[in-house]
């Protein structure tokens, strides 16, 4: 059983995956908590009379800045990566086979054995196959075409269910 897939990553798909990657970690979660806490602190200070409306406005702006800084920075990073890094910009061919996943891109080729796969995740626009904690194959869902179930069957046949985080 072997399935081939040619993938052209898009800036939008890369941003979607980087956003997932960042917010699925504890640090990403903490940034959201911090931004929300600053806003709620401003509301509480305003209600209790310990802050003026102008001071509340500063709390609100600071909280929103915390909440928006990460996604805006990640959007910029995705754009830069797509423009400068051939690994993301140039198309790849993935071959899902008995030994693992073979990745071919222009003159380079690498094979990732099934036992190297740490987890398989789904984001709204991509499927990510982590082969190291910070490295993943990113496949936009629209690139699967009619091969989605075939490829996922190959993956599920070789990767344990605990490592597959797809709903």
C-alpha positions in Angstrom: 0.0 0.0 0.0 1.6 3.2 -1.2 0.1 6.7 -1.7 1.8 9.7 -3.3 0.9 13.3 -2.7 2.3 16.5 -4.3 2.0 19.4 -1.9 2.4 23.1 -2.4 2.3 24.8 0.9 0.6 28.2 1.0 1.2 31.1 3.3 -2.3 30.8 4.8 -1.8 27.0 5.5 1.6 27.7 7.1 0.2 30.4 9.3 -2.6 28.1 10.4 -0.1 25.4 11.3 2.3 27.8 13.1 -0.7 29.2 15.1 -1.7 25.8 16.2 1.9 24.8 17.0 2.3 27.9 19.2 -1.0 27.9 21.0 -0.9 24.1 21.7 2.0 24.7 24.0 1.7 26.0 27.6 3.5 29.3 26.7 0.9 30.1 24.0 -1.8 29.4 26.5 -0.2 31.7 29.1 -0.1 34.6 26.7 -3.9 34.4 26.2 -4.4 34.1 30.0 -2.2 37.2 30.6 -4.0 39.3 28.0 -7.4 38.3 29.3 -6.3 38.8 32.9 -5.1 42.4 32.2 -8.5 43.2 30.6 -10.4 41.7 33.6 -8.2 43.5 36.0 -9.0 46.8 34.3 -12.7 46.0 34.4 -12.5 45.2 38.2 -10.5 48.3 38.9 -13.0 50.5 37.0 -16.0 48.9 38.8 -14.5 49.3 42.2 -13.5 52.9 41.5 -9.7 52.3 41.7 -9.2 53.2 38.1 -10.5 56.1 36.0 -12.0 55.4 32.5 -8.8 56.6 31.0 -6.8 54.1 33.1 -9.2 51.4 32.2 -8.6 52.3 28.5 -4.9 51.6 29.1 -5.6 48.2 30.7 -7.9 47.4 27.7 -5.2 48.4 25.1 -2.5 46.5 27.0 -4.7 43.4 27.2 -5.6 43.5 23.5 -1.9 44.1 22.6 -1.0 40.9 24.5 -3.8 39.0 22.7 -2.9 40.2 19.2 0.9 40.3 19.4 1.4 36.6 18.9 -0.9 36.0 15.9 0.3 39.2 14.1 3.9 38.1 14.7 3.2 34.6 13.5 1.4 35.9 10.4 4.6 37.9 9.6 6.8 34.9 10.2 4.7 32.7 7.9 5.0 35.3 5.1 8.7 35.6 5.6 9.2 31.8 5.6 7.2 31.5 2.4 9.2 34.2 0.7 12.7 33.1 1.8 12.8 29.5 2.7 12.7 27.0 -0.2 11.7 24.2 2.1 8.3 25.9 2.5 8.1 27.7 -0.8 8.9 24.9 -3.2 6.5 21.9 -3.8 7.2 18.6 -2.3 6.2 15.1 -3.1 5.3 12.8 -0.2 5.2 9.1 -0.6 3.4 7.2 2.2 4.6 3.6 2.1 5.4 0.6 4.3 8.7 1.9 5.4 7.6 5.5 6.3 7.2 8.8 4.5 9.6 9.7 1.8 9.9 13.4 1.1 11.3 14.6 -2.2 11.9 18.2 -3.0 13.9 19.2 -6.1 17.3 17.6 -5.5 16.8 16.5 -1.8 15.2 13.4 -0.5 14.7 12.1 3.0 12.8 9.2 4.5 11.0 9.4 7.9 10.4 6.0 9.4 7.1 5.3 11.0 8.6 4.9 14.4 10.0 8.5 14.2 6.5 9.9 14.0 5.7 11.6 17.4 2.2 12.7 16.6 -0.3 13.5 13.8 -2.5 16.6 14.3 -5.2 18.4 12.5 -5.7 22.1 12.4 -8.5 23.8 10.6 -6.6 24.0 7.3 -3.7 21.4 7.6 -2.6 18.0 8.8 0.7 18.0 10.6 2.9 15.0 10.9 5.5 15.6 13.7 8.6 13.6 13.3 10.5 15.6 16.0 9.0 17.8 18.7 9.7 21.0 16.7 9.6 19.6 13.1 6.6 18.5 11.1 5.4 17.8 7.6 2.7 20.3 6.9 0.0 19.2 4.4 -2.8 21.6 3.5 -6.1 19.7 3.6 -7.1 21.0 0.2 -3.9 19.4 -1.3 -5.2 15.9 -0.5 -7.9 16.0 -3.1 -9.6 12.6 -3.2 -6.6 10.9 -1.5 -7.4 12.0 2.1 -8.8 8.7 3.3 -6.2 6.7 1.4 -3.3 8.6 3.0 -4.9 8.6 6.4 -5.4 4.8 6.1 -1.7 4.4 5.5 -0.9 6.6 8.4 -3.3 4.9 10.8 -1.9 1.5 9.8 1.6 2.5 10.9 1.2 5.1 13.7 -0.4 4.2 17.1 -3.8 5.6 17.9 -2.4 7.5 20.9 -0.2 9.6 18.5 -3.1 10.6 16.2 -4.8 13.8 17.4 -7.4 14.2 14.7 -11.1 14.8 15.5 
